[in-house]
Amino acid sequence: MAANKQKTVSPVDGKVYVERPLATRREVQAALAQAQSAQAEWKLLPVAERVRLVYLFVDRMVELKERISEELARQMGRPIKYGPNEVRGFEERARHMASIAEEALADVAVGDKPGFTRFIRREPHGVVFVIAPWNYPYLTSVNAVVPALLAGNSVLLKHSAQTPLVAESYTEAARKAGLPEGVLAHLHLSHDQVARVIADPAIRYVAFTGSVEGGRAIHRAAADRFIHCGLELGGKDPAYVRPDCDLRHAVETLVDGAYYNSGQSCCGIKRVYVHRSVFQQFVDGWVELTRQYRLGNPLDAETTLGPVVRTSAAEAIRGQIEAAIAAGARPLIDEKWFPQARGESPYLAPQALLCEDNKLGFMQDETFGPAAGIMPVGSDDEAVAFMNDSRFGLTAAVFTKDVDAAIALGRRVDTGTWFMNRCDYLDPALAWVGVKDSGVGCTLSRVGFEHLTRPKSFHLKTSL
């Protein structure tokens, strides 16, 4: 990458798909100044008017869904048949947050007191800097962008160099929807530039989705400033299959949770603990279903498993798998079943490893690809112990027909979201949050607005 340019190399064919100049220092300062100026006016609009404009913005984004699907396939390798799913998810989250904004952002009454008017108002922070990844570039960014706008903030958006067209689609839709200039803008930046932007006094909140190391870098960049950071980081999300579950449903859901988006999901399933009484049936079902996947060019409508984002990522995943096998794990999937898979390319066969040791690196370290570990367990207690034996805590799931047991187990597992009979899904009415190395802060739901605003007390003596 040239010092003043970024290039997006497509995993489809290894060719440069997009090339963009990085913002100059002058362009960065102009964007920050415009974002501050626009926010000063934007926050004074009634919430209902901000909601109206955000709905228009969402409409304009949805109109781009066909273009978006192909761009996603070319930029990061997701099969084109699944592109519309990301747009639908974007729309679901955005419209939900818009639908609750007026109530969620209403003044907080504190009770009557003779001679006084008192209330707490939710004030926007100011300029919110959203740093978004490539793996779900619309779904991760919408979690912060839309609530931030609704709350009266302006947003400066920086997307991964792998998906720069996503940021451009956001600002194109904002312009077409009539959002004031500067309320939503994007910049193409290097890592060093990102750190300098975070250090700028104009930025009042940072929302980052990415790796644990990336989160640490964000913290370091903000260390000298008293601003909040929302960090959604890595995961090694587990699931527990109890003997009373619907086994077919468990297999179908967990295989999809492990392999969808080529396993490139923070909340994808990476560890599966299966009760010994149903273990072999579960494993047989996993293998049978995996063999039905079609690995290939993501622009092919028949492809159900695309390449991972780049060859270096594929090689890292292959290395994790090889190390686990050398340490005693047993592979369930024969790479020969996927003739499109080949070394020194991002086309990677899916894999599942039978593991006997939860301390194995493959069961502890994040694997950002289509590979999961499967272990037998003998009891609920053993499953809980293994699920908690991790430095991550984004989501976890249990498959069972016993709701009371699911709730009781959920109280014991250290996680941000606890699922029963599903996984790898965000309900926008619920708080999206991680614990441990999976991050801090919260997006979505009513609670999400609390992180994108600050409380401001109004204490008015009305009788003298």
N, C-alpha and C positions, 0 to 999 in steps of 0.2 A: 504494500500500500504506500503510495506516494505520501509525502509529508502533508500535502494539502488536499488529498483526495481519498475517498474510500471506495472500494470496489466490492460488489456483491458477486461472489462466484456461485453459480447455481449448482446444487447437488445433482440436478438432472443430467448434466453433460459436462460439468467441470469448466464451463465457459463463463466469462464475465457477463452478467445479465444487466446489472445496473452500475453506473459509476456516477458519483456525486462529489462536488467540491465540499470540503469542510468549511464551516462558517469562519469568516475572518474575525479578528478581535473586534473590529468596528461593527460587523454585523451582529455579533453577540451582544455588545453593549446597546446597540439600537433595539434589538429584540427585548432585552431586559427593560429598557426604559419604556418601550411601548406597552409591554405587559403590565408594568406598574401603572401607567397612565390609564390604560383601558380598565384595569381592575378598580380603580378609584370610582369610575362611573358605573361599572357593571354591578358592584355590590349595592349601589343605591337603588337599583331596579327592584320592584316588588318581586318576591319569590315566584309568584304566578307568571310574571312576564319572563323570567329566566326559564321557567318550566316550559312555557310556550316555545321559546326559541330552541331549547334543547330537543324538544319533540321534532321540530323541523329539521334540526341537525341529524337526528336519528333517521328520519325519513330519507334524507339525502344520502346517508351512508348505506342504507339498505338498497337504494337504487344502484349502487356500485357492485352488488354481490357477484354478478357474473365475472366482471373484471377482477374482483378481489380473489375469486377462486383460482383463476389461472395464475395471478401474480403470486399467491401463496405457494402454489405448486412449484413455480420456477424459483422463487426466492429461498424456500426452506424445505421443499420436498414432500409436502403433504399431498396425498392423492386428490386429484381434482374433484372426484365425486364427493369428498368430504368437506370441500371448501365452504359450501353453503351452511354447514353446521356451525362454523365459527361466526358467520354473519347472524345466524339465528340466535346464537348465544349472546352476541354483542347486543342485539336488539332486545332480548329478554331482560338482560341486566339493566340496560339503559332505561328502558321504559318503566321497569319496576322502580328504580331509584327516582325517576321523575314523578311517578305516581304517588310516592310517599313524601316528597320533598317539602311540600307546604306544611304538612303536619309535623314532620320530623324537625324542621327548622323554625317552628313557631316559638315565640317567647315562652320562657318557663315561668309560670306563675308561682309565687312564694307565699301567697295568703294575704288577706287584708290586714292593714294596720292603719288606724284612724290618722288622717293628716298626711299620709304618705302614699306614693305610688312606687311599687317595687317590682322589678322583674329581671330575669336573666335573659340576655339575648345571645344567640349563637353568631359570633362574628367570624367572617372568613379570615384566614391567615394572611392572604395577599396573593403573591405569585407562588404557584405550586409547580415544582419541577418534577415531571413524570419521566422516569427512565424505564423503558419497557424492553423486554426480551423478544427473541425471534420465534420461540416455540409455539406460543399462542399469542401472536402479536396484537390481535384485537381484543381477545378475551382478558388478557392481563392488563392492558392499558385502560380499557373501559371502566374497570373497577375503581380507578382513581380519577380518570379524566372527567367522566360525567358527574359523579357526586361533587367533585371539586367545583365544576362550573355551576351546578345547581346551588351550591353553598355560597356563591358570590366571589370565588377566587378566579383569577385568570390562570391559564395553564400554559406552560412551556414544555413541549414534548420532545423527547429524544429517544428515537427507536434504535434498536440494534443495527449495526452496519449490514447485517444479513437481510433485514426487512425494511429498508428505508422508504419504500413505496407506501407502507402502512401509515407512516407519519404524514406523508403527502396527501393521502386519501382523507385523513382526518381534517386537515386544514382546507382542502378543497371542499369538503362537505360543509364545514363551518362557514366558509365564504358564501356558498350557495344558499345556506339557510338564513343568512343575514345576521350572523353573530358579529358584534362590533370588532373591527380590526384590532388585533393584539390580544383579544380575550383567549383565543386558542391559536398558538403558533408552534412551529417546529424548527429545530435546528439539527443539522448533521454535525456531530462533534466527535473528536477523539477522546480517549480516556482522560488525558491530561486536561483537555478543555472542560470535560464534565466536572472534574475536581475544582477548577477555577470558577465555574458557574455556581457550584454549591457554596463556595466561599464568598460569593458576592452578596452584599447586604440586601439586594433586591429579592432574593429567594427566601421565602419564609417557611416552606415545607418541602420535603423531598419524599416522593413515593417511588420506591425501587422494587423491581421484581427481577431476580436473577440468582446467581450462585452465592454460597456462603462467603467465599472470598470477595466477591463483588460487594456484598453487604458490609463486610469489614472495611473495604475501601471507601464506601459511602460514609461510614461512621468516622473514619479518619479525616475525610475531607470536611466534615461538619464539626469536627471536634472543638474548634475554637469559637463556635457560634451556638447560641441558645435557640436552636430550632429543632422541631420534631422531625423524625424520619420514620416513615412506614416501610418496613422491609419484609417482603415475601421471598423467602430464600429456598434452600434445598429440601429434599424429602427422601425418605426411604420407607414409603408408606406400606404398612402391613395389613393383612386380612386374616381372619380366623374362620375356618370352616368347621362348624359344630356338626355332630352326628345327626341332629334333628333337622338339618337344613333341606331345602329343595336342591338336590345335588346338581341337577341339570342347570338350573338357574345360576347356581354358584359358579359352575364351570364357565358358562357363557359370559357372565358378567366379569369374572376375574381375568379371563383370557383377553377380553376386550380392554379391561382396565390396564393390563400389562403391555399390550401391543398397539393400542390406538395411538396415532400420531408417531408411529415407530418408537413408542415408549418414551418419547421426549416430553414428559409431563412431570412437573414437581409433585403432583398428587397422584401420579400413576401408581399402580400396584407393583411393588418390587419384592415383597416378602409375603409368602403365603404359608400359614400354619394350619395343617389339616389334621383333624382328629383321626387317630390310627384306625378306627373302625370303618372309616370311609376313605382312607388314604388311597388305596390302590384304585378304587373306582374313580376318584377325583383325578388322579394322575393319568389314567387311561383316557378319560374324557378330555383332559387338557391337550394331550398329544393328538387325539383325533381331530379336535377343533383347529388346532394350530396348523395341521396339514392342509386345511382348506383355505388358508391365506394365500394370496397371490402377490408376490414381491415383484416390483417392476417399476417402469417409468411412471411417475405420478400424473403425467398428462394423459395416460391411457385410462379410459373410463372403467376398465375392468380391474385395475390395480387396487388392491385393498391394503397393501403395505408398501410404503414408499421408502426411499433412501433416508438415512439419517442426514443431518445437516451438512456434514463435510467428511472427507476421508479421514482426517485426523481424529475426529470423534469416533468414527467406526473402528479405527485401530485401537483407540483407548478402550472401547467396549470389548473388543476381541481380546485385548490383553487381560482385562478383568476376568473374562470367562476362562481363558487359558490358565490363569493363576489359580482360580477356584478348582478347576479340574485337577491340576497338579497337586492341590491340597486335599483332594479326596472327594470333591463333588462329582456327581454323575450326570452327564448331559442326557436330556430326554429327546432332543430334536436333532435329527441328522441333517447337516447342512446340505447334503446332496438332494434333499427334498425340495430345495429352493435353488434351481440352477442359475437364477439371475444373480445370486449372491457371489461375490468375488472379492478377493483380497485387493488391497490398494485401491479401494473405491468406497463410496458411501453406501453401497448396496449390501446390506447386512441381513443375514438370516435371523429370524426370531429364535430365542433359546429359553429353555427352562432347565434349571439345575436342581437335582435332588441333593439336599445338604443335610448333614447330621450335626453340624456345629454352628450355633448361632453367633459365635465369635469370629467365624470366617469373614475375611474382608468383604467377600461378595454379599454377605448378609448385613454388613455394617456401613459400607461406603456407598454413596449415591451412584447409581447406574443410570445414565441418561440415554437409554436406548431400549430396544425390544428384548429385554432379558429379565427374568425373575427367578428367585430362589424359592424352593418348596421344601418344607420340613414337616415331619410327622410330630404330633404332640399327643399326650395321653390325657390331658384334662384342661379345664378352663383356666386353672391357676397357672399351669405351665405356659399356656398360650399368652396370658396376660404378662407373665414375666418376660417372655421373649419379645413381645410387642414393645414393652417399655425399655428393653435393653437396646437403646439406640440414642444417638445424639440428636435425632430429628423428631419432629412431632407436628406434621401438617394435618394429615387425615389418617384414619384407621377404620376398618370395617369388620363387621361380624355377619356371618350368614347363619341364620337360625330362624325357626318358627316361633320362638319364645320371646315375646316382647319384653317381659319383665327381666329375663336373663340378659337380653341385649342392653337394657338400661343399666342394670347392675354392673355388667362388664364395662360399659362405657364410662362409668364413674371411676373405674380403676385405671383406665388407660390414659396416658399422658399424650393428649392430641388436641389439635384445634377444632377438628370436626370429627364426629363419630357417626358412622353410617351403619345401618342395618339393611342387609340385602341389596346394597348398591355401593358404588364407589366412583371415584374420579368424576365428580359432578359438583357444581356450585349452584346452590339455590340462592338467588339474590335477596331473598327475605331473611336469610341467615347470615350471621357474621362470618366473614372469611378471615381466619386468623391462624397463626402457627405458634408453637411453643418450642423451647430449646433452640437448636440451630436452624429451625425452620422460620424464624423471624420474630418480629415484634410489630405491634400496631394492628389495625383492623380495616378491612374494606367491606363494602356492601352492607345491606340492612340499615335499619335506623341507627344502629350503633356506629356504622361507618361514617356517618355525618359528624359524629362527635370528634373524630380524629382529623377532620378537615376544617374544623372551626375551633374557636376558643371562646370560653364563656366571658361575657362582659356584663357586669351588674349595673343596673340603673336604679339609683336610690334618690327619689325625688320627694322633697318635703313640699307638700302642696298647700298647707295651711300655716300661716304665720301668726 
